[in-house]
Amino acid sequence: MSTCHDFLLDMKEPTKDKLVTAAAQLLDQGGIEAVTLRGVAERVGVSHNAPYKHFEDRSALLAAVAERDFVALRIAFEQALDRRDGAGVALRAALGAFIDYGLQHPARYRLLFSDPSLPSGGALKEKAFASFTAFLRIVEVCQREGSLPAGDPVPLAGLIYATVHGAIDLEIGGRANNEKGLVNVTDTLDLLLRLLAA
């Protein structure tokens, strides 16, 4: 998805942002083990000590990657709703962006949703919650238009989000299969939305 693309290194980009970009690229190429402060510094072309001017440690750098990607997801959800093609279309577009992100960037996806080493509060928590809140707004509009069932929108949004998240995790982990009724995340999403609309 365009809002969750790899941010290309730019000469005008501040060093801190370049370090975050490099860490994201290393994550995509080699997984969490590939990300080191030394490796990021080498990729950006700065001294090995330069990352420590911006990040206390590797965990702080990875948290910055996660923060930036949560912002990108929030923007993708907001843009889906702003297209004004109808709430149902917005919901599918938002979930499509979520799915694309997970399938195209599995290591980053796991960082955002499965890495216990990241801090659980602060800026990361705020950005993660802002992303979910943007998704929640779409669910609320769908409820008003009648394409999703009425009721408290928060648990409904959580159910949809968690179901799609689980399906993404199964697919990127190679554990989705016919025997489980989970051929791929797109089919799972289609079934979920049909059931909710029934």
Residue pairs with C-beta under 8 A, 6 or more apart in sequence:
1 76
1 96
1 97
1 100
1 101
1 104
3 72
3 73
3 75
3 76
3 79
3 97
4 69
4 72
4 73
4 76
4 97
4 100
4 101
4 104
4 105
6 21
6 24
6 25
6 28
7 13
7 17
7 21
7 24
7 68
8 21
9 18
9 21
9 22
9 44
10 18
13 21
15 44
15 46
15 50
15 53
15 54
16 54
16 64
18 44
19 40
19 41
19 44
19 46
19 50
19 51
19 54
19 55
19 61
19 64
20 61
20 64
20 65
20 68
22 39
22 40
22 43
22 44
23 35
23 40
23 61
23 62
23 64
23 65
24 65
24 68
24 69
24 108
25 43
26 34
26 35
26 39
26 40
26 43
27 34
27 35
27 65
27 105
27 107
27 108
27 111
28 105
28 107
28 108
30 107
31 107
32 62
32 107
32 110
32 111
32 115
35 58
35 61
35 62
36 58
37 48
37 51
37 52
37 55
37 57
37 58
37 61
38 48
40 51
40 61
41 47
41 48
41 49
41 50
41 51
42 48
44 50
51 61
55 61
55 64
59 117
59 118
59 119
62 111
62 115
62 117
62 118
63 118
63 119
63 123
63 124
65 108
65 111
66 108
66 111
66 112
66 115
66 118
66 124
66 127
66 128
67 123
67 124
67 127
69 101
69 105
69 108
69 111
69 112
70 112
70 124
70 127
70 128
70 130
70 131
71 127
71 130
71 131
72 101
73 97
73 98
73 101
73 131
73 134
74 127
74 130
74 131
74 133
74 134
76 94
76 97
76 98
76 101
77 94
77 97
77 131
77 134
77 135
77 137
77 138
78 134
80 90
80 91
80 93
80 94
80 97
80 138
81 87
81 90
81 94
81 134
81 137
81 138
81 141
83 89
83 90
83 93
85 93
86 145
87 138
87 141
87 142
87 144
87 145
87 147
88 142
88 145
88 147
90 138
90 141
90 142
91 138
91 139
91 142
91 147
91 148
91 193
92 189
92 193
94 135
94 138
95 160
95 164
95 189
98 164
98 165
98 168
99 164
99 168
99 185
99 186
99 189
101 108
101 109
102 109
102 165
102 168
102 169
102 171
102 172
102 185
103 168
103 171
103 172
103 185
106 172
109 168
109 169
109 172
110 169
110 172
111 118
112 128
113 165
113 169
114 169
118 124
119 125
132 157
132 161
135 157
135 161
136 153
136 154
136 157
139 148
139 153
139 156
139 157
139 160
140 153
142 148
143 149
143 150
143 151
143 153
143 156
147 197
148 156
148 196
148 197
149 156
149 196
160 192
160 196
163 188
163 192
164 185
164 188
164 189
164 192
167 176
167 182
167 185
167 188
167 189
168 185
170 176
170 180
170 182
170 185
171 182
171 184
171 185
176 182
176 183
176 184
176 185
177 183
182 188
